Amino acid sequence: MAEATKEIHHLVLAKFKEEIPPQKIEELIKGYANLVEHIPHMKAFHWGKDVSIENLNQGFTHIFHIVIENSKSLEEYVNHPAHVEFGNLMFPVLDKVTVVDFSPSALPI
């Protein structure tokens, strides 16, 4: 039962299609960030562009990091009408995307 109360980190790795103009990408990122105002239990939104020097990004250029209250809240986030509506705008402009959810844990020292 403790797992159900642990914070969930929702990571989205994305690559936008080449033909999508930067202003459209910026508009979409602002829309994604705005979901915090509409979806309960969405605690934080962060994003950035890949800056790794290891060249292991497999073509992904943008990273979106959302913090969700717990696993039950993750299901509510995924199915929330504002998230579904945003996904309908975002997915058509993506060349590729992957999503990973995890609950952080600290290793014993």
C-alpha positions as CSV (number, residue, x, y, z in Angstrom):
1,M,0.0,0.0,0.0
2,A,2.9,2.3,0.6
3,E,3.7,2.3,-3.1
4,A,0.3,3.8,-3.9
5,T,1.2,6.9,-1.9
6,K,4.7,7.5,-3.4
7,E,5.3,10.4,-5.6
8,I,5.4,9.5,-9.4
9,H,7.8,11.2,-11.9
10,H,6.4,11.2,-15.4
11,L,9.1,11.6,-18.1
12,V,8.3,12.3,-21.7
13,L,11.1,12.3,-24.2
14,A,10.1,13.8,-27.5
15,K,11.4,14.7,-30.9
16,F,9.3,17.2,-32.9
17,K,8.9,16.7,-36.7
18,E,11.4,18.7,-38.7
19,E,8.8,20.9,-40.3
20,I,7.3,22.1,-37.1
21,P,8.3,25.8,-36.6
22,P,10.0,26.8,-33.4
23,Q,7.1,29.1,-32.4
24,K,4.6,26.2,-32.7
25,I,6.9,24.1,-30.4
26,E,7.1,27.0,-27.9
27,E,3.3,27.3,-28.0
28,L,2.9,23.6,-27.3
29,I,5.4,23.7,-24.4
30,K,3.5,26.6,-22.8
31,G,0.2,24.6,-23.2
32,Y,1.9,21.6,-21.6
33,A,3.1,23.7,-18.7
34,N,-0.4,25.2,-18.3
35,L,-1.8,21.7,-17.5
36,V,-0.6,22.3,-13.9
37,E,-3.4,24.9,-13.5
38,H,-6.0,22.4,-14.7
39,I,-5.1,19.0,-13.4
40,P,-5.3,18.2,-9.7
41,H,-2.4,16.3,-8.1
42,M,0.0,17.5,-10.8
43,K,2.6,19.0,-8.5
44,A,5.3,20.3,-10.9
45,F,6.2,20.6,-14.6
46,H,9.8,21.0,-15.9
47,W,11.1,20.8,-19.4
48,G,14.4,21.2,-21.3
49,K,16.3,20.4,-24.4
50,D,18.8,17.6,-24.5
51,V,22.3,18.9,-23.8
52,S,24.1,15.6,-23.3
53,I,27.6,15.2,-24.7
54,E,27.3,11.4,-24.7
55,N,25.3,11.2,-28.0
56,L,22.9,8.6,-26.6
57,N,19.7,10.5,-26.9
58,Q,18.4,8.3,-29.8
59,G,17.2,11.5,-31.6
60,F,15.1,12.8,-28.7
61,T,15.5,16.5,-28.4
62,H,13.0,17.6,-25.6
63,I,12.4,16.3,-22.1
64,F,9.3,16.9,-20.1
65,H,9.2,16.1,-16.4
66,I,6.0,16.1,-14.5
67,V,5.6,15.3,-10.8
68,I,2.4,13.6,-9.8
69,E,1.2,13.1,-6.3
70,N,0.9,9.3,-6.4
71,S,0.1,6.3,-8.6
72,K,-3.7,6.8,-8.3
73,S,-3.2,10.4,-9.3
74,L,-1.1,9.3,-12.3
75,E,-4.1,7.5,-13.7
76,E,-6.3,10.6,-13.1
77,Y,-3.6,12.7,-14.9
78,V,-3.4,10.4,-17.9
79,N,-7.2,10.3,-18.3
80,H,-8.0,13.9,-17.4
81,P,-9.8,15.7,-20.3
82,A,-7.3,18.6,-20.4
83,H,-4.4,16.0,-20.8
84,V,-6.3,14.1,-23.4
85,E,-7.1,17.3,-25.3
86,F,-3.4,18.4,-25.1
87,G,-2.2,15.0,-26.3
88,N,-4.4,15.4,-29.4
89,L,-2.5,18.6,-30.2
90,M,0.9,17.3,-29.3
91,F,1.1,13.8,-30.8
92,P,0.5,14.8,-34.4
93,V,3.6,17.1,-34.4
94,L,6.0,14.5,-32.8
95,D,8.3,12.4,-34.9
96,K,8.9,10.1,-31.9
97,V,8.0,10.0,-28.2
98,T,8.6,7.7,-25.2
99,V,7.1,7.9,-21.8
100,V,8.5,6.5,-18.5
101,D,6.9,6.7,-15.1
102,F,8.9,6.0,-11.9
103,S,8.8,6.5,-8.2
104,P,12.2,7.7,-7.0
105,S,13.9,5.8,-4.3
106,A,17.2,6.4,-2.5
107,L,19.8,3.7,-2.3
108,P,21.0,2.9,1.2
109,I,24.3,4.5,2.0
